[in-house]
Amino acid sequence: MEPRFNLFDSPTAAKVAKRFYATSLVLEESSLPRSLRELVQLRVSQINGCGFCADAHAKEAAAAGETAVRLSLVVTWRHSTVFTEAERAALALAEEGTRLGDHGVSDETWAEVREHYDDDRIGALVCLVSLINAATRMNVIVHNPGGAYEPGLFTRMSD
């Protein structure tokens, strides 16, 4: 698959991308563990069919210490034993927050999230799910393919 369009060739889109990345840096300062952030972003990328983001977040998760088993099972997390209850709550929020048109975030999922996370981490999760959904949609629209991402590539956007 060839990309339809390079967003960085558009002065406006390039500015938005840099600001988007700068916004995401706030989440890195949160108390939400990096590995969890990457798993959530990977799952949203899978749901939205974004090869670029799935590639990026799988590799970033591996760089953060995630195992190949956990990475390969994110897509079937509901039928896997390798995720904690807290991770399962975050993954459920990610799925339901991505598929808002189906039924939104259920009260059951919200209660699970409230049980495992404090207000700051919940806020970080909500923002994370929202941001990765926007990123995946941009990349899917322009057909950005996965496969060539190298860990740390995003950090160059702040230059």
Buried (B, 14 or more C-beta within 10 A) or exposed (E): EEEEEEBEEEEEBBEBBBEBBEEBEEBEEBEBBBBBBBBBBBBBBBBBEBBBBBBBBBBBBBBBEBEEEBBEBBBEBEEBEEBEEBBBBBBBBBBBBBBEEEEEBEEEBBEBBEEBBEEEBBBBBBBBBEBBBEBBEBBBEBEBBBEEBEEEEBEEBEE
